[in-house]
Amino acid sequence: MERRSFSDAGRISVTVEISSNDGQNEITLANIPLCMTIGDLKQKLHVAPNSHLGRPKEFENWDNQRQLSDYFVRDHEQLVCVLQSTKEDVQSSCDDYDQWLAKRTDGGTK
């Protein structure tokens, strides 16, 4: 039976399809830790923090502050990142949709 060291445990490989107006690009990242945050993953992919990241065929926008393990990402899973061409003023300072929506709602009622 093969033993894995602690440093190897919780590491996965993912392929991310990045979609933009210019077309699509696929990037494979190997040996990344499941404890990596979504924001850190976006940095590795060289995409803006407001880009939408999630699984294909599901409308998702994962929170930049949460870890990959929070979304039960599996080894060799295919993910999709949609680059955002425009962003609203308040959204640019928020990492997740719920924060953006809360700020937008609070700003509209005061």
Biopython code that builds the backbone (N, CA, C, O; Angstrom):
import numpy as np
from Bio.PDB.StructureBuilder import StructureBuilder

atoms = [
    (1, "MET", "N", (0.832, -1.176, 0.000)),
    (1, "MET", "CA", (0.000, 0.000, 0.000)),
    (1, "MET", "C", (0.886, 1.252, 0.000)),
    (1, "MET", "O", (1.787, 1.385, 0.828)),
    (2, "GLU", "N", (0.618, 2.162, -0.936)),
    (2, "GLU", "CA", (1.411, 3.379, -1.043)),
    (2, "GLU", "C", (0.981, 4.371, 0.027)),
    (2, "GLU", "O", (-0.209, 4.611, 0.231)),
    (3, "ARG", "N", (1.965, 4.938, 0.703)),
    (3, "ARG", "CA", (1.666, 5.926, 1.730)),
    (3, "ARG", "C", (1.905, 7.314, 1.150)),
    (3, "ARG", "O", (2.892, 7.549, 0.452)),
    (4, "ARG", "N", (1.010, 8.206, 1.443)),
    (4, "ARG", "CA", (1.157, 9.592, 0.997)),
    (4, "ARG", "C", (1.644, 10.418, 2.164)),
    (4, "ARG", "O", (1.200, 10.240, 3.298)),
    (5, "SER", "N", (2.555, 11.317, 1.879)),
    (5, "SER", "CA", (3.016, 12.202, 2.938)),
    (5, "SER", "C", (1.933, 13.238, 3.208)),
    (5, "SER", "O", (1.027, 13.438, 2.398)),
    (6, "PHE", "N", (2.042, 13.882, 4.343)),
    (6, "PHE", "CA", (1.051, 14.892, 4.705)),
    (6, "PHE", "C", (1.035, 16.022, 3.685)),
    (6, "PHE", "O", (-0.019, 16.586, 3.393)),
    (7, "SER", "N", (2.209, 16.354, 3.139)),
    (7, "SER", "CA", (2.278, 17.461, 2.189)),
    (7, "SER", "C", (1.585, 17.121, 0.874)),
    (7, "SER", "O", (1.155, 18.031, 0.164)),
    (8, "ASP", "N", (1.461, 15.833, 0.526)),
    (8, "ASP", "CA", (0.781, 15.424, -0.699)),
    (8, "ASP", "C", (-0.731, 15.328, -0.516)),
    (8, "ASP", "O", (-1.485, 15.401, -1.486)),
    (9, "ALA", "N", (-1.171, 15.163, 0.737)),
    (9, "ALA", "CA", (-2.604, 15.011, 0.992)),
    (9, "ALA", "C", (-3.317, 16.321, 0.714)),
    (9, "ALA", "O", (-2.805, 17.394, 1.033)),
    (10, "GLY", "N", (-4.498, 16.233, 0.120)),
    (10, "GLY", "CA", (-5.291, 17.424, -0.119)),
    (10, "GLY", "C", (-4.806, 18.264, -1.284)),
    (10, "GLY", "O", (-5.058, 19.468, -1.327)),
    (11, "ARG", "N", (-4.110, 17.642, -2.233)),
    (11, "ARG", "CA", (-3.662, 18.356, -3.430)),
    (11, "ARG", "C", (-4.364, 17.761, -4.640)),
    (11, "ARG", "O", (-4.540, 16.548, -4.748)),
    (12, "ILE", "N", (-4.760, 18.649, -5.546)),
    (12, "ILE", "CA", (-5.514, 18.216, -6.716)),
    (12, "ILE", "C", (-4.993, 18.898, -7.976)),
    (12, "ILE", "O", (-4.177, 19.818, -7.916)),
    (13, "SER", "N", (-5.475, 18.434, -9.094)),
    (13, "SER", "CA", (-5.231, 19.082, -10.384)),
    (13, "SER", "C", (-6.586, 19.465, -10.957)),
    (13, "SER", "O", (-7.541, 18.692, -10.880)),
    (14, "VAL", "N", (-6.666, 20.656, -11.530)),
    (14, "VAL", "CA", (-7.910, 21.113, -12.155)),
    (14, "VAL", "C", (-7.593, 21.727, -13.512)),
    (14, "VAL", "O", (-6.495, 22.232, -13.745)),
    (15, "THR", "N", (-8.569, 21.670, -14.393)),
    (15, "THR", "CA", (-8.475, 22.349, -15.675)),
    (15, "THR", "C", (-9.543, 23.428, -15.683)),
    (15, "THR", "O", (-10.713, 23.162, -15.405)),
    (16, "VAL", "N", (-9.133, 24.647, -16.003)),
    (16, "VAL", "CA", (-10.049, 25.778, -15.994)),
    (16, "VAL", "C", (-10.158, 26.331, -17.410)),
    (16, "VAL", "O", (-9.161, 26.701, -18.030)),
    (17, "GLU", "N", (-11.378, 26.378, -17.902)),
    (17, "GLU", "CA", (-11.647, 26.991, -19.201)),
    (17, "GLU", "C", (-11.975, 28.455, -18.956)),
    (17, "GLU", "O", (-12.945, 28.775, -18.268)),
    (18, "ILE", "N", (-11.171, 29.333, -19.514)),
    (18, "ILE", "CA", (-11.369, 30.762, -19.329)),
    (18, "ILE", "C", (-12.040, 31.316, -20.572)),
    (18, "ILE", "O", (-11.499, 31.224, -21.674)),
    (19, "SER", "N", (-13.226, 31.894, -20.391)),
    (19, "SER", "CA", (-14.003, 32.433, -21.500)),
    (19, "SER", "C", (-14.014, 33.947, -21.444)),
    (19, "SER", "O", (-14.206, 34.545, -20.386)),
    (20, "SER", "N", (-13.807, 34.552, -22.594)),
    (20, "SER", "CA", (-13.883, 36.011, -22.703)),
    (20, "SER", "C", (-14.425, 36.348, -24.083)),
    (20, "SER", "O", (-14.718, 35.455, -24.878)),
    (21, "ASN", "N", (-14.558, 37.634, -24.363)),
    (21, "ASN", "CA", (-15.028, 38.057, -25.678)),
    (21, "ASN", "C", (-14.061, 37.638, -26.778)),
    (21, "ASN", "O", (-14.468, 37.474, -27.928)),
    (22, "ASP", "N", (-12.786, 37.464, -26.439)),
    (22, "ASP", "CA", (-11.758, 37.106, -27.416)),
    (22, "ASP", "C", (-11.730, 35.615, -27.736)),
    (22, "ASP", "O", (-11.046, 35.207, -28.675)),
    (23, "GLY", "N", (-12.450, 34.799, -26.988)),
    (23, "GLY", "CA", (-12.442, 33.358, -27.223)),
    (23, "GLY", "C", (-12.277, 32.608, -25.921)),
    (23, "GLY", "O", (-12.616, 33.106, -24.848)),
    (24, "GLN", "N", (-11.744, 31.385, -26.036)),
    (24, "GLN", "CA", (-11.584, 30.537, -24.863)),
    (24, "GLN", "C", (-10.150, 30.057, -24.758)),
    (24, "GLN", "O", (-9.453, 29.895, -25.759)),
    (25, "ASN", "N", (-9.727, 29.835, -23.529)),
    (25, "ASN", "CA", (-8.391, 29.358, -23.249)),
    (25, "ASN", "C", (-8.511, 28.337, -22.125)),
    (25, "ASN", "O", (-9.304, 28.532, -21.204)),
    (26, "GLU", "N", (-7.749, 27.261, -22.179)),
    (26, "GLU", "CA", (-7.803, 26.244, -21.145)),
    (26, "GLU", "C", (-6.463, 26.172, -20.431)),
    (26, "GLU", "O", (-5.409, 26.089, -21.063)),
    (27, "ILE", "N", (-6.518, 26.205, -19.108)),
    (27, "ILE", "CA", (-5.303, 26.147, -18.288)),
    (27, "ILE", "C", (-5.450, 24.995, -17.304)),
    (27, "ILE", "O", (-6.483, 24.862, -16.647)),
    (28, "THR", "N", (-4.416, 24.163, -17.202)),
    (28, "THR", "CA", (-4.399, 23.082, -16.226)),
    (28, "THR", "C", (-3.422, 23.438, -15.125)),
    (28, "THR", "O", (-2.264, 23.767, -15.381)),
    (29, "LEU", "N", (-3.907, 23.367, -13.895)),
    (29, "LEU", "CA", (-3.068, 23.616, -12.729)),
    (29, "LEU", "C", (-2.927, 22.303, -11.966)),
    (29, "LEU", "O", (-3.925, 21.680, -11.601)),
    (30, "ALA", "N", (-1.698, 21.890, -11.728)),
    (30, "ALA", "CA", (-1.446, 20.622, -11.054)),
    (30, "ALA", "C", (-0.926, 20.857, -9.642)),
    (30, "ALA", "O", (-0.261, 21.853, -9.357)),
    (31, "ASN", "N", (-1.245, 19.923, -8.783)),
    (31, "ASN", "CA", (-0.704, 19.882, -7.431)),
    (31, "ASN", "C", (-1.030, 21.145, -6.628)),
    (31, "ASN", "O", (-0.166, 21.689, -5.939)),
    (32, "ILE", "N", (-2.264, 21.598, -6.721)),
    (32, "ILE", "CA", (-2.672, 22.765, -5.930)),
    (32, "ILE", "C", (-3.395, 22.274, -4.672)),
    (32, "ILE", "O", (-4.094, 21.262, -4.720)),
    (33, "PRO", "N", (-3.236, 22.970, -3.562)),
    (33, "PRO", "CA", (-3.861, 22.515, -2.315)),
    (33, "PRO", "C", (-5.361, 22.814, -2.284)),
    (33, "PRO", "O", (-5.814, 23.847, -2.777)),
    (34, "LEU", "N", (-6.106, 21.904, -1.705)),
    (34, "LEU", "CA", (-7.544, 22.121, -1.536)),
    (34, "LEU", "C", (-7.833, 23.287, -0.606)),
    (34, "LEU", "O", (-8.934, 23.837, -0.629)),
    (35, "CYS", "N", (-6.866, 23.669, 0.206)),
    (35, "CYS", "CA", (-7.067, 24.790, 1.118)),
    (35, "CYS", "C", (-6.835, 26.140, 0.424)),
    (35, "CYS", "O", (-6.984, 27.188, 1.051)),
    (36, "MET", "N", (-6.474, 26.120, -0.862)),
    (36, "MET", "CA", (-6.280, 27.367, -1.605)),
    (36, "MET", "C", (-7.619, 28.085, -1.726)),
    (36, "MET", "O", (-8.651, 27.460, -1.970)),
    (37, "THR", "N", (-7.591, 29.404, -1.552)),
    (37, "THR", "CA", (-8.835, 30.165, -1.684)),
    (37, "THR", "C", (-9.140, 30.391, -3.163)),
    (37, "THR", "O", (-8.261, 30.299, -4.020)),
    (38, "ILE", "N", (-10.391, 30.684, -3.431)),
    (38, "ILE", "CA", (-10.821, 30.977, -4.800)),
    (38, "ILE", "C", (-10.089, 32.214, -5.314)),
    (38, "ILE", "O", (-9.691, 32.261, -6.478)),
    (39, "GLY", "N", (-9.910, 33.206, -4.458)),
    (39, "GLY", "CA", (-9.170, 34.410, -4.833)),
    (39, "GLY", "C", (-7.730, 34.107, -5.232)),
    (39, "GLY", "O", (-7.218, 34.667, -6.201)),
    (40, "ASP", "N", (-7.074, 33.214, -4.477)),
    (40, "ASP", "CA", (-5.702, 32.810, -4.815)),
    (40, "ASP", "C", (-5.664, 32.052, -6.137)),
    (40, "ASP", "O", (-4.738, 32.223, -6.930)),
    (41, "LEU", "N", (-6.666, 31.222, -6.369)),
    (41, "LEU", "CA", (-6.745, 30.494, -7.635)),
    (41, "LEU", "C", (-6.891, 31.473, -8.800)),
    (41, "LEU", "O", (-6.253, 31.303, -9.838)),
    (42, "LYS", "N", (-7.723, 32.486, -8.630)),
    (42, "LYS", "CA", (-7.887, 33.495, -9.680)),
    (42, "LYS", "C", (-6.579, 34.232, -9.937)),
    (42, "LYS", "O", (-6.270, 34.570, -11.080)),
    (43, "GLN", "N", (-5.806, 34.483, -8.876)),
    (43, "GLN", "CA", (-4.498, 35.121, -9.056)),
    (43, "GLN", "C", (-3.568, 34.230, -9.864)),
    (43, "GLN", "O", (-2.857, 34.707, -10.749)),
    (44, "LYS", "N", (-3.573, 32.931, -9.561)),
    (44, "LYS", "CA", (-2.744, 31.992, -10.320)),
    (44, "LYS", "C", (-3.150, 31.950, -11.791)),
    (44, "LYS", "O", (-2.311, 31.763, -12.672)),
    (45, "LEU", "N", (-4.442, 32.126, -12.045)),
    (45, "LEU", "CA", (-4.955, 32.111, -13.412)),
    (45, "LEU", "C", (-4.764, 33.464, -14.116)),
    (45, "LEU", "O", (-5.004, 33.585, -15.317)),
    (46, "HIS", "N", (-4.332, 34.465, -13.361)),
    (46, "HIS", "CA", (-4.147, 35.837, -13.882)),
    (46, "HIS", "C", (-5.455, 36.415, -14.418)),
    (46, "HIS", "O", (-5.502, 36.992, -15.505)),
    (47, "VAL", "N", (-6.524, 36.244, -13.622)),
    (47, "VAL", "CA", (-7.820, 36.826, -13.971)),
    (47, "VAL", "C", (-8.252, 37.782, -12.857)),
    (47, "VAL", "O", (-7.786, 37.671, -11.723)),
    (48, "ALA", "N", (-9.120, 38.696, -13.178)),
    (48, "ALA", "CA", (-9.590, 39.689, -12.213)),
    (48, "ALA", "C", (-10.409, 39.031, -11.097)),
    (48, "ALA", "O", (-11.051, 38.005, -11.318)),
    (49, "PRO", "N", (-10.384, 39.620, -9.910)),
    (49, "PRO", "CA", (-11.148, 39.069, -8.783)),
    (49, "PRO", "C", (-12.654, 39.000, -9.038)),
    (49, "PRO", "O", (-13.339, 38.173, -8.436)),
    (50, "ASN", "N", (-13.182, 39.855, -9.923)),
    (50, "ASN", "CA", (-14.625, 39.836, -10.169)),
    (50, "ASN", "C", (-15.031, 38.830, -11.241)),
    (50, "ASN", "O", (-16.210, 38.752, -11.587)),
    (51, "SER", "N", (-14.090, 38.064, -11.772)),
    (51, "SER", "CA", (-14.420, 37.021, -12.744)),
    (51, "SER", "C", (-15.246, 35.934, -12.070)),
    (51, "SER", "O", (-15.033, 35.618, -10.899)),
    (52, "HIS", "N", (-16.180, 35.369, -12.806)),
    (52, "HIS", "CA", (-17.055, 34.322, -12.259)),
    (52, "HIS", "C", (-16.386, 32.965, -12.437)),
    (52, "HIS", "O", (-16.025, 32.589, -13.552)),
    (53, "LEU", "N", (-16.223, 32.233, -11.345)),
    (53, "LEU", "CA", (-15.589, 30.915, -11.368)),
    (53, "LEU", "C", (-16.560, 29.897, -10.806)),
    (53, "LEU", "O", (-17.216, 30.151, -9.796)),
    (54, "GLY", "N", (-16.656, 28.748, -11.451)),
    (54, "GLY", "CA", (-17.537, 27.692, -10.977)),
    (54, "GLY", "C", (-17.489, 26.497, -11.893)),
    (54, "GLY", "O", (-16.574, 26.351, -12.704)),
    (55, "ARG", "N", (-18.471, 25.650, -11.757)),
    (55, "ARG", "CA", (-18.551, 24.444, -12.592)),
    (55, "ARG", "C", (-19.337, 24.740, -13.877)),
    (55, "ARG", "O", (-20.235, 25.582, -13.886)),
    (56, "PRO", "N", (-18.986, 24.041, -14.954)),
    (56, "PRO", "CA", (-19.756, 24.237, -16.188)),
    (56, "PRO", "C", (-21.196, 23.750, -16.000)),
    (56, "PRO", "O", (-21.455, 22.869, -15.181)),
    (57, "LYS", "N", (-22.096, 24.306, -16.734)),
    (57, "LYS", "CA", (-23.518, 23.935, -16.729)),
    (57, "LYS", "C", (-24.219, 24.280, -15.417)),
    (57, "LYS", "O", (-25.359, 23.868, -15.202)),
    (58, "GLU", "N", (-23.555, 25.029, -14.540)),
    (58, "GLU", "CA", (-24.169, 25.498, -13.298)),
    (58, "GLU", "C", (-23.836, 26.972, -13.187)),
    (58, "GLU", "O", (-22.673, 27.350, -13.330)),
    (59, "PHE", "N", (-24.818, 27.806, -12.938)),
    (59, "PHE", "CA", (-24.537, 29.227, -12.810)),
    (59, "PHE", "C", (-23.988, 29.463, -11.415)),
    (59, "PHE", "O", (-24.738, 29.503, -10.439)),
    (60, "GLU", "N", (-22.684, 29.617, -11.327)),
    (60, "GLU", "CA", (-22.047, 29.801, -10.037)),
    (60, "GLU", "C", (-21.074, 30.969, -10.106)),
    (60, "GLU", "O", (-20.530, 31.280, -11.166)),
    (61, "ASN", "N", (-20.870, 31.591, -8.991)),
    (61, "ASN", "CA", (-19.823, 32.585, -8.821)),
    (61, "ASN", "C", (-19.279, 32.377, -7.419)),
    (61, "ASN", "O", (-19.840, 32.877, -6.444)),
    (62, "TRP", "N", (-18.194, 31.644, -7.326)),
    (62, "TRP", "CA", (-17.668, 31.260, -6.031)),
    (62, "TRP", "C", (-17.031, 32.437, -5.312)),
    (62, "TRP", "O", (-16.403, 33.295, -5.932)),
    (63, "ASP", "N", (-17.201, 32.466, -3.999)),
    (63, "ASP", "CA", (-16.685, 33.500, -3.112)),
    (63, "ASP", "C", (-15.152, 33.435, -3.074)),
    (63, "ASP", "O", (-14.583, 32.374, -2.816)),
    (64, "ASN", "N", (-14.495, 34.547, -3.327)),
    (64, "ASN", "CA", (-13.032, 34.605, -3.370)),
    (64, "ASN", "C", (-12.372, 34.242, -2.046)),
    (64, "ASN", "O", (-11.208, 33.842, -2.033)),
    (65, "GLN", "N", (-13.085, 34.370, -0.941)),
    (65, "GLN", "CA", (-12.494, 34.130, 0.375)),
    (65, "GLN", "C", (-12.641, 32.686, 0.835)),
    (65, "GLN", "O", (-12.049, 32.298, 1.842)),
    (66, "ARG", "N", (-13.416, 31.892, 0.120)),
    (66, "ARG", "CA", (-13.610, 30.491, 0.519)),
    (66, "ARG", "C", (-12.582, 29.590, -0.149)),
    (66, "ARG", "O", (-11.974, 29.964, -1.151)),
    (67, "GLN", "N", (-12.394, 28.411, 0.409)),
    (67, "GLN", "CA", (-11.414, 27.464, -0.109)),
    (67, "GLN", "C", (-12.036, 26.532, -1.144)),
    (67, "GLN", "O", (-13.253, 26.351, -1.187)),
    (68, "LEU", "N", (-11.182, 25.947, -1.974)),
    (68, "LEU", "CA", (-11.653, 24.972, -2.970)),
    (68, "LEU", "C", (-12.412, 23.826, -2.295)),
    (68, "LEU", "O", (-13.408, 23.337, -2.827)),
    (69, "SER", "N", (-11.937, 23.404, -1.126)),
    (69, "SER", "CA", (-12.588, 22.289, -0.420)),
    (69, "SER", "C", (-14.017, 22.628, -0.022)),
    (69, "SER", "O", (-14.844, 21.727, 0.118)),
    (70, "ASP", "N", (-14.326, 23.914, 0.164)),
    (70, "ASP", "CA", (-15.690, 24.320, 0.518)),
    (70, "ASP", "C", (-16.677, 24.007, -0.606)),
    (70, "ASP", "O", (-17.874, 23.854, -0.365)),
    (71, "TYR", "N", (-16.172, 23.916, -1.823)),
    (71, "TYR", "CA", (-17.020, 23.624, -2.988)),
    (71, "TYR", "C", (-16.873, 22.177, -3.457)),
    (71, "TYR", "O", (-17.351, 21.820, -4.534)),
    (72, "PHE", "N", (-16.210, 21.346, -2.646)),
    (72, "PHE", "CA", (-16.046, 19.922, -2.929)),
    (72, "PHE", "C", (-15.442, 19.675, -4.320)),
    (72, "PHE", "O", (-15.900, 18.808, -5.064)),
    (73, "VAL", "N", (-14.413, 20.450, -4.649)),
    (73, "VAL", "CA", (-13.730, 20.300, -5.933)),
    (73, "VAL", "C", (-12.963, 18.982, -5.909)),
    (73, "VAL", "O", (-12.249, 18.680, -4.953)),
    (74, "ARG", "N", (-13.124, 18.205, -6.976)),
    (74, "ARG", "CA", (-12.481, 16.893, -7.074)),
    (74, "ARG", "C", (-11.230, 16.969, -7.954)),
    (74, "ARG", "O", (-11.085, 17.873, -8.777)),
    (75, "ASP", "N", (-10.341, 16.009, -7.763)),
    (75, "ASP", "CA", (-9.136, 15.915, -8.575)),
    (75, "ASP", "C", (-9.514, 15.741, -10.046)),
    (75, "ASP", "O", (-10.402, 14.953, -10.371)),
    (76, "HIS", "N", (-8.859, 16.457, -10.913)),
    (76, "HIS", "CA", (-9.058, 16.428, -12.374)),
    (76, "HIS", "C", (-10.423, 16.969, -12.784)),
    (76, "HIS", "O", (-10.937, 16.610, -13.844)),
    (77, "GLU", "N", (-11.008, 17.814, -11.969)),
    (77, "GLU", "CA", (-12.305, 18.401, -12.317)),
    (77, "GLU", "C", (-12.121, 19.556, -13.302)),
    (77, "GLU", "O", (-11.108, 20.255, -13.286)),
    (78, "GLN", "N", (-13.119, 19.733, -14.150)),
    (78, "GLN", "CA", (-13.148, 20.825, -15.128)),
    (78, "GLN", "C", (-13.947, 21.985, -14.530)),
    (78, "GLN", "O", (-15.079, 21.796, -14.084)),
    (79, "LEU", "N", (-13.364, 23.174, -14.521)),
    (79, "LEU", "CA", (-14.033, 24.377, -14.026)),
    (79, "LEU", "C", (-14.098, 25.406, -15.147)),
    (79, "LEU", "O", (-13.401, 25.289, -16.155)),
    (80, "VAL", "N", (-14.938, 26.408, -14.959)),
    (80, "VAL", "CA", (-15.097, 27.473, -15.949)),
    (80, "VAL", "C", (-14.913, 28.812, -15.250)),
    (80, "VAL", "O", (-15.408, 29.026, -14.144)),
    (81, "CYS", "N", (-14.194, 29.709, -15.915)),
    (81, "CYS", "CA", (-14.015, 31.068, -15.415)),
    (81, "CYS", "C", (-14.459, 32.017, -16.525)),
    (81, "CYS", "O", (-13.920, 31.990, -17.631)),
    (82, "VAL", "N", (-15.442, 32.850, -16.219)),
    (82, "VAL", "CA", (-15.942, 33.820, -17.189)),
    (82, "VAL", "C", (-15.436, 35.193, -16.795)),
    (82, "VAL", "O", (-15.752, 35.704, -15.720)),
    (83, "LEU", "N", (-14.646, 35.784, -17.681)),
    (83, "LEU", "CA", (-14.101, 37.108, -17.410)),
    (83, "LEU", "C", (-15.204, 38.139, -17.532)),
    (83, "LEU", "O", (-16.036, 38.063, -18.436)),
    (84, "GLN", "N", (-15.212, 39.091, -16.634)),
    (84, "GLN", "CA", (-16.215, 40.151, -16.657)),
    (84, "GLN", "C", (-15.636, 41.358, -17.385)),
    (84, "GLN", "O", (-14.560, 41.844, -17.037)),
    (85, "SER", "N", (-16.345, 41.835, -18.388)),
    (85, "SER", "CA", (-15.835, 42.962, -19.164)),
    (85, "SER", "C", (-16.171, 44.293, -18.521)),
    (85, "SER", "O", (-15.454, 45.274, -18.719)),
    (86, "THR", "N", (-17.257, 44.343, -17.751)),
    (86, "THR", "CA", (-17.614, 45.575, -17.051)),
    (86, "THR", "C", (-17.977, 45.222, -15.627)),
    (86, "THR", "O", (-18.387, 44.099, -15.332)),
    (87, "LYS", "N", (-17.821, 46.199, -14.746)),
    (87, "LYS", "CA", (-18.223, 45.988, -13.363)),
    (87, "LYS", "C", (-18.786, 47.283, -12.822)),
    (87, "LYS", "O", (-18.337, 48.373, -13.177)),
    (88, "GLU", "N", (-19.761, 47.150, -11.972)),
    (88, "GLU", "CA", (-20.351, 48.332, -11.364)),
    (88, "GLU", "C", (-19.425, 48.871, -10.290)),
    (88, "GLU", "O", (-18.610, 48.130, -9.741)),
    (89, "ASP", "N", (-19.543, 50.144, -9.990)),
    (89, "ASP", "CA", (-18.638, 50.802, -9.050)),
    (89, "ASP", "C", (-18.545, 50.077, -7.712)),
    (89, "ASP", "O", (-17.442, 49.823, -7.226)),
    (90, "VAL", "N", (-19.669, 49.742, -7.117)),
    (90, "VAL", "CA", (-19.650, 49.098, -5.806)),
    (90, "VAL", "C", (-19.118, 47.684, -5.916)),
    (90, "VAL", "O", (-18.432, 47.216, -5.007)),
    (91, "GLN", "N", (-19.417, 46.987, -7.012)),
    (91, "GLN", "CA", (-19.003, 45.599, -7.147)),
    (91, "GLN", "C", (-17.490, 45.462, -7.206)),
    (91, "GLN", "O", (-16.956, 44.438, -6.780)),
    (92, "SER", "N", (-16.790, 46.452, -7.715)),
    (92, "SER", "CA", (-15.343, 46.354, -7.861)),
    (92, "SER", "C", (-14.634, 46.193, -6.519)),
    (92, "SER", "O", (-13.518, 45.675, -6.477)),
    (93, "SER", "N", (-15.252, 46.624, -5.429)),
    (93, "SER", "CA", (-14.611, 46.510, -4.125)),
    (93, "SER", "C", (-15.118, 45.307, -3.328)),
    (93, "SER", "O", (-14.747, 45.146, -2.165)),
    (94, "CYS", "N", (-15.941, 44.479, -3.918)),
    (94, "CYS", "CA", (-16.504, 43.321, -3.216)),
    (94, "CYS", "C", (-16.003, 42.025, -3.834)),
    (94, "CYS", "O", (-15.826, 41.930, -5.048)),
    (95, "ASP", "N", (-15.777, 41.031, -2.988)),
    (95, "ASP", "CA", (-15.300, 39.750, -3.484)),
    (95, "ASP", "C", (-16.420, 38.788, -3.824)),
    (95, "ASP", "O", (-16.238, 37.932, -4.689)),
    (96, "ASP", "N", (-17.553, 38.894, -3.190)),
    (96, "ASP", "CA", (-18.609, 37.949, -3.533)),
    (96, "ASP", "C", (-19.925, 38.678, -3.780)),
    (96, "ASP", "O", (-20.121, 39.823, -3.372)),
    (97, "TYR", "N", (-20.787, 37.991, -4.443)),
    (97, "TYR", "CA", (-22.048, 38.579, -4.881)),
    (97, "TYR", "C", (-22.913, 39.023, -3.710)),
    (97, "TYR", "O", (-23.574, 40.058, -3.793)),
    (98, "ASP", "N", (-22.920, 38.260, -2.621)),
    (98, "ASP", "CA", (-23.745, 38.608, -1.468)),
    (98, "ASP", "C", (-23.299, 39.934, -0.854)),
    (98, "ASP", "O", (-24.134, 40.757, -0.479)),
    (99, "GLN", "N", (-21.975, 40.143, -0.750)),
    (99, "GLN", "CA", (-21.469, 41.411, -0.225)),
    (99, "GLN", "C", (-21.862, 42.557, -1.156)),
    (99, "GLN", "O", (-22.296, 43.618, -0.708)),
    (100, "TRP", "N", (-21.704, 42.326, -2.442)),
    (100, "TRP", "CA", (-22.047, 43.350, -3.432)),
    (100, "TRP", "C", (-23.525, 43.716, -3.344)),
    (100, "TRP", "O", (-23.888, 44.892, -3.364)),
    (101, "LEU", "N", (-24.372, 42.687, -3.248)),
    (101, "LEU", "CA", (-25.804, 42.915, -3.184)),
    (101, "LEU", "C", (-26.174, 43.653, -1.904)),
    (101, "LEU", "O", (-27.016, 44.550, -1.927)),
    (102, "ALA", "N", (-25.549, 43.281, -0.782)),
    (102, "ALA", "CA", (-25.834, 43.939, 0.489)),
    (102, "ALA", "C", (-25.448, 45.423, 0.437)),
    (102, "ALA", "O", (-26.202, 46.277, 0.905)),
    (103, "LYS", "N", (-24.288, 45.725, -0.126)),
    (103, "LYS", "CA", (-23.866, 47.126, -0.235)),
    (103, "LYS", "C", (-24.794, 47.897, -1.150)),
    (103, "LYS", "O", (-25.124, 49.054, -0.888)),
    (104, "ARG", "N", (-25.210, 47.253, -2.219)),
    (104, "ARG", "CA", (-26.088, 47.919, -3.183)),
    (104, "ARG", "C", (-27.450, 48.200, -2.552)),
    (104, "ARG", "O", (-28.023, 49.269, -2.763)),
    (105, "THR", "N", (-27.970, 47.242, -1.778)),
    (105, "THR", "CA", (-29.257, 47.398, -1.106)),
    (105, "THR", "C", (-29.167, 48.469, -0.030)),
    (105, "THR", "O", (-30.048, 49.323, 0.070)),
    (106, "ASP", "N", (-28.095, 48.431, 0.788)),
    (106, "ASP", "CA", (-27.916, 49.433, 1.843)),
    (106, "ASP", "C", (-27.772, 50.823, 1.255)),
    (106, "ASP", "O", (-28.314, 51.787, 1.794)),
    (107, "GLY", "N", (-27.045, 50.931, 0.151)),
    (107, "GLY", "CA", (-26.835, 52.225, -0.486)),
    (107, "GLY", "C", (-28.110, 52.798, -1.065)),
    (107, "GLY", "O", (-28.269, 54.017, -1.139)),
    (108, "GLY", "N", (-29.024, 51.929, -1.479)),
    (108, "GLY", "CA", (-30.264, 52.393, -2.086)),
    (108, "GLY", "C", (-31.312, 52.808, -1.076)),
    (108, "GLY", "O", (-32.251, 53.524, -1.422)),
    (109, "THR", "N", (-31.169, 52.363, 0.197)),
    (109, "THR", "CA", (-32.192, 52.669, 1.201)),
    (109, "THR", "C", (-31.819, 53.853, 2.069)),
    (109, "THR", "O", (-32.670, 54.367, 2.795)),
    (110, "LYS", "N", (-30.578, 54.301, 2.017)),
    (110, "LYS", "CA", (-30.146, 55.408, 2.884)),
    (110, "LYS", "C", (-30.276, 56.719, 2.184)),
    (110, "LYS", "O", (-29.959, 57.760, 2.759)),
]
sb = StructureBuilder()
sb.init_structure("model")
sb.init_model(0)
sb.init_chain("A")
sb.init_seg("    ")
for serial, (resi, resn, name, xyz) in enumerate(atoms, 1):
    if name == "N":
        sb.init_residue(resn, " ", resi, " ")
    sb.init_atom(name, np.array(xyz, "f"), 0.0, 1.0, " ", f" {name:<3s}", serial, name[0])
structure = sb.get_structure()
